């Protein structure tokens, strides 16, 4: 999904595990319970902290510099 524009996409409970999403525009994308384990989001655009808080990820999920991994991902 390099430079994809999934703006406002509904990824509710989607399995995005291991996806490579540099440059993807995730503005208002629904990431509720989306599996982001191992997903590379480092270059994703318009991604916000609250979207990540609602997703599932782990230490292998690569986030943009301005986004922090949620505490519940450490489990």
C-alpha positions in Angstrom: 0.0 0.0 0.0 2.8 2.4 -0.7 1.3 5.9 -1.1 -2.2 4.4 -0.9 -5.0 6.7 0.1 -7.2 4.7 2.5 -8.5 7.9 4.0 -11.6 7.2 6.0 -11.2 3.5 5.3 -12.9 1.0 7.6 -10.3 -1.4 8.9 -12.5 -2.5 11.8 -11.0 -5.8 13.0 -9.0 -6.1 9.8 -5.9 -8.2 9.8 -3.1 -5.9 8.6 -0.4 -7.9 10.3 2.9 -7.4 8.5 1.6 -4.8 6.1 3.9 -2.1 4.7 2.1 1.2 4.7 4.6 4.0 4.1 3.0 7.1 2.7 -0.5 5.8 3.3 -3.0 8.6 4.2 -4.8 7.2 7.3 -6.8 10.3 8.0 -10.0 9.2 9.8 -9.3 5.6 9.1 -11.1 3.3 11.5 -8.5 1.1 13.1 -10.7 -0.2 16.0 -9.4 -3.7 16.9 -7.3 -3.8 13.7 -4.3 -6.2 14.0 -1.2 -4.1 13.4 1.3 -6.6 14.7 4.5 -6.3 12.6 3.0 -3.5 10.5 5.3 -0.7 9.2 3.5 2.6 9.7 6.6 4.8 9.9 5.7 6.9 6.9 2.0 6.9 7.3 0.3 10.3 7.0 -2.4 11.8 9.2 -2.3 9.0 11.7 -3.3 10.0 15.1 -2.6 8.6 18.6 -6.3 7.9 19.3 -6.5 5.6 16.2 -3.5 3.6 17.5 -5.0 3.4 21.0 -7.9 1.4 19.6 -5.8 -1.0 17.5 -3.9 -4.1 18.4 -0.2 -4.1 18.0 3.0 -5.2 19.7 6.7 -4.4 19.8 7.1 -5.3 16.2 4.7 -2.6 15.0 6.7 0.4 13.6 5.0 3.7 14.3 5.6 7.2 13.1 7.9 9.2 15.4 5.0 11.3 16.7 3.0 8.3 17.8 3.6 6.3 21.0 2.8 2.6 21.4 -0.1 2.2 23.8 0.6 0.6 27.2 -1.7 -2.3 26.4 0.5 -3.3 23.5 3.2 -4.3 26.1 1.1 -7.3 27.3 
